[in-house]
Amino acid sequence: MKYLFYACSGEGIVRYVCQLIGKYIDEPYAAPIETLLDDLSVIAFSDSAEELWGTLHFGRQVIPPAKIAEENFDKIFICSAMSYETIKKNLTDQYGVAADKIDCTAVKQSNYIRKQFVQYFAKRAEASGIEGNVAEGGVYRGAFAKVINKCFSNRTLHLFDTFEGFSPNDIVNDKKLAKSVNKHSHLGETCVEIVLNSLPYREKAIIHKGIFPETTKNVDDIFVFVSLDFDLYSPIKSGLEWFYPRMNRNGLILVHDYFNTNFDCMKAVDEFCEYYGLMPIPIGDGLSVAIICTSQVLP
C-alpha cells in the first residue's frame, strides 16, 4: 500500500495519522517521524499553499493538488482537522481524486476526542459547582464555538477573533509561520454572522471583534473554561497571560495546535507554564493540551 498525506500539518497530527494507519501504540512517539513515513510507504504530501510546492515536508516532496491524480497511490489521508469536508470535496470535484481513496478518519477522530473532552469537563464542572463563564480565542467559522456553546448552554460565551484572518503583526512574531503561510488572509473566510448562525444558543454569545488582547478592555468576568485556538505565538501567550488570572479555581484552559509544528504555539505555552510552574497535559487528540487552573491568581 502506498499513501499520500494532504496538508503539511505539524508533527503531532502526522504521527496521529501514522498511528491510525499502522495501528501502533508506542512506536509513533519513539521513532523519528521520517522513519514512520518510510515504514508506512508515504510517498508525498500535498497542500493548497503554493509556497510549499516543491519543498520537502518530513523528507517528502510537497506536490500541488492538481498533481495528485498523476501519483500511484492507494489512499490519501487528510491531515488537517479544519474544513476537512471541504478539502475532500475539492479533491473529488476539482482534482479528480476518487472519493473511496480519501480517508478523513484521523481528523474526525481527533475532533471527536476534543469534543468529548469538553463535554465531560462541562458535566464535571456543573456537578462540582464551579462557577464562571466560557470563552474561545480564535474562532474561525465557529465549529468549536458551537461545541462549547452546546456543552455550556447556561453560561455566557465570549468569542474573540478578528473574523478577518491572522493579524500581520502576529504573523511577524511567529517565526515558524512567517516562513510558510505568510498571508494576512489565512483563515479569513469567515464573518461574525457565519459564527453566530452556527451556535445553538446564540443569545449566550458575546462577540469581541478585533486584535487580541485589545478586545478585552471592557471584559470583566470569571471563567471556568477557555479554548485558545489563536495558533500564533503572540496571541496564545497573551491569551494565557490574560485569562489565567481570571479563571476560577479548577477551571481549565484548552490550547489547540500545541503539537502543530507549523506554528510557535508550543513555545508560547511552554514559556508560560515554565515561568508559573504549570504542566500542559496532552488530551490525546494529537494537537491539544489542557492547563488546569490550580489558583485563581498567578503568583
Steps between C-alpha positions, in 0.01 A plus 500: 500500500621849411365813666483876449440747783303816428593817694850573627392474862724494803666192641228430757216440254730324249605253772134462591416399142799262493372339818160447339643346182755278670294420811800597711479561872839627619711513185363827354644691795835319510608479134604799287208622292691434177545136605126460556424646157756263343351196674149592388600581139382860509627627165411871509307784662263733320380843605303790355768753607700582186806611699540141623496334159834344415624519859553206736277423798645235730718388211212467251441723202199730516301481177215725376150351535473502120783243486343251742317308228835435328638317805476124551340470845235295680369758748540867584462592867381849586719641778317827562238500774355823360251492210588142410159455334575794269844354425344165410245668271773699324712189448212319332336785310805702393785250486331175401597294805266206555295545818577147621871585500457793741520422872388753763498253791794649690376858503146391584634301792720789614203738493283246681750463785516878549120528498465216750759660725299823516172316547625301799676797655180705469306228682766477770514879545121515535492213749780659704332839505793682337372844407610711207432565136677364192701638210679417178790690352543422131151414378531477119156382375370389838525119483651464848312801639187301418627213718579733791166678466313168505694350792479819711153607389422688822819711495603809306738425213758769416640468147825677408615518139585746224249312280729610216799266531837526669629838615813601299683587824426158647631332185829691528537393863444133419829400339376161381192641329694789347700238309192329359143635492599865498157633411274736692198341329578152638183377680321811378208318338262584783287773654304562820168387351642165386612433858179617668286298260691185598422533872208314659471769771616812319333724758770389747785617274687830521718590203834678556618588149854626452859439606549312827562610777379849400146357486503410871483859628133489599490136613456449873428132561615178665539186288462127550608392150702671226607365161802670346527430128683811383779279355766771516759576767397853603123453545546159666745649750276805553198272536661296775621811681160670482269206570687306768459762777129512413443124520307352788684244709495160319398672179676391181674657203514281188768598247462364147792453256756455779645206303470675162860571405393747231440757774681622813204410721702246701768761569241745639339237724829358627637844587185589692477166682868490590488851646196424716579138583207353306474177299336484155320164478441335158136395453570231237375668183850547359478880522368638828612545860302590811615729779323455831466825691609412853472854634289798398785751512847439360795546738 
